[in-house]
Amino acid sequence: MNSTTRQLAEKEGVSERTIKRDGVFAHVIDKLVTEYGDPEARCKLLGADVKLTHGLARQLLKMPPEERKAAVKQLIEQGELPRAKKKERSAAHQPKQVARTLVARLKTRGDDHALAVLQQMARLLGREVSEKSSDK
């Protein structure tokens, strides 16, 4: 390991991983400030009025430069970026697909086990299960 990282970690009472992670964050901040072109931006980005997390900083770096500059400006002016709109559920998260996946997993232990779990789930939901055979 890097002895400087180890020495800083011991001095500050944190892990070496924290020192490395904070170093990456500082590098990202340096890059954002340089691109933004305002030396005051560093103080603003790290101030209490701006909600800049490590993850958001990395996300900003992935943006195209023109978008990134606009996002940094908005972050400085408003303190945060608007949340992305929720994506529509993928087919894998539709109730019918979820049910199929669960049934397939339960059937690995046998049809009786799958039926017993279904009945327990129905009871927990305040429902009843009627036993009809399906030829599908």
C-alpha positions in Angstrom: 0.0 0.0 0.0 1.0 3.6 -0.5 2.7 4.8 2.7 1.2 8.3 2.3 -2.3 6.9 2.2 -1.5 4.8 5.3 0.0 7.7 7.2 -3.0 10.0 6.4 -5.4 7.3 7.3 -3.7 6.8 10.7 -3.4 10.5 11.3 -7.1 11.2 10.5 -8.4 8.0 12.2 -10.1 6.6 9.0 -9.5 3.7 6.7 -7.1 3.9 3.7 -10.1 3.3 1.5 -11.7 6.5 2.8 -8.5 8.5 2.0 -8.5 7.1 -1.5 -12.2 7.7 -2.1 -11.8 11.3 -0.8 -8.8 11.8 -3.1 -10.9 10.8 -6.1 -13.7 13.2 -4.9 -11.2 16.0 -4.7 -9.9 15.2 -8.2 -13.5 15.3 -9.5 -14.1 18.7 -7.8 -10.9 20.1 -9.3 -12.0 19.0 -12.8 -15.5 20.5 -12.3 -14.1 23.8 -11.0 -11.6 24.0 -13.9 -14.2 23.4 -16.5 -16.7 25.8 -14.9 -14.1 28.6 -15.0 -14.9 30.2 -11.6 -12.5 29.7 -8.8 -15.3 30.5 -6.3 -17.1 27.4 -7.6 -15.1 25.1 -5.3 -16.3 26.8 -2.1 -19.8 26.9 -3.4 -19.8 23.2 -4.4 -18.4 22.1 -1.1 -20.6 24.5 0.9 -23.6 23.5 3.0 -26.0 25.0 0.5 -25.1 22.5 -2.2 -26.0 18.8 -2.0 -23.0 17.3 -3.8 -22.4 13.7 -3.0 -19.6 11.5 -4.2 -22.0 9.7 -6.5 -23.4 12.9 -8.0 -19.9 14.2 -8.6 -19.0 11.0 -10.5 -22.3 11.2 -12.4 -21.4 14.8 -13.4 -18.1 13.6 -14.9 -19.9 11.2 -17.1 -22.0 14.0 -18.7 -20.9 15.7 -22.0 -18.9 18.9 -21.2 -21.7 21.3 -22.2 -24.3 19.5 -20.1 -21.9 19.2 -17.2 -21.2 22.9 -17.1 -25.0 23.7 -17.1 -25.5 21.1 -14.4 -22.8 22.6 -12.2 -24.3 26.0 -12.7 -27.7 24.7 -11.7 -26.2 22.9 -8.7 -24.5 26.1 -7.5 -27.6 28.3 -8.0 -30.2 25.9 -6.7 -28.3 23.6 -4.4 -29.3 20.4 -6.1 -30.2 18.9 -9.4 -33.7 17.8 -10.3 -34.3 14.0 -9.9 -34.5 12.0 -13.0 -38.0 10.9 -13.9 -38.9 7.3 -12.9 -38.5 4.9 -15.7 -41.4 2.7 -16.7 -41.4 -0.8 -15.3 -39.5 -3.2 -17.4 -41.2 -6.4 -18.5 -39.2 -8.3 -15.9 -40.9 -6.3 -13.1 -44.5 -6.7 -14.3 -46.7 -8.7 -11.9 -47.3 -11.6 -14.3 -43.6 -12.1 -14.9 -42.8 -11.8 -11.2 -45.4 -14.5 -10.5 -44.0 -16.8 -13.2 -40.5 -16.4 -11.8 -41.6 -17.1 -8.2 -43.6 -20.2 -9.3 -40.7 -21.6 -11.2 -38.5 -21.2 -8.2 -41.0 -22.7 -5.9 -41.7 -25.7 -8.1 -38.0 -26.7 -7.9 -39.0 -28.0 -4.4 -42.2 -29.7 -5.8 -45.7 -28.8 -6.7 -46.9 -29.4 -3.1 -44.4 -26.9 -1.7 -45.4 -24.3 -4.3 -49.1 -24.8 -3.4 -48.4 -24.6 0.3 -46.5 -21.3 -0.2 -49.3 -19.9 -2.3 -51.8 -20.7 0.4 -49.7 -19.1 3.1 -49.3 -16.0 0.9 -53.0 -15.8 0.3 -53.7 -16.1 4.1 -51.2 -13.3 4.7 -53.0 -11.1 2.2 -56.4 -12.0 3.7 -57.5 -14.1 0.6 -58.5 -17.6 -0.1 -57.1 -20.0 -2.7 -59.6 -22.2 -4.5 -58.0 -25.3 -6.0 -58.7 -25.5 -9.8 -56.5 -27.5 -12.1 -55.0 -25.5 -15.0 -54.1 -27.3 -18.2 -51.9 -24.5 -19.4 
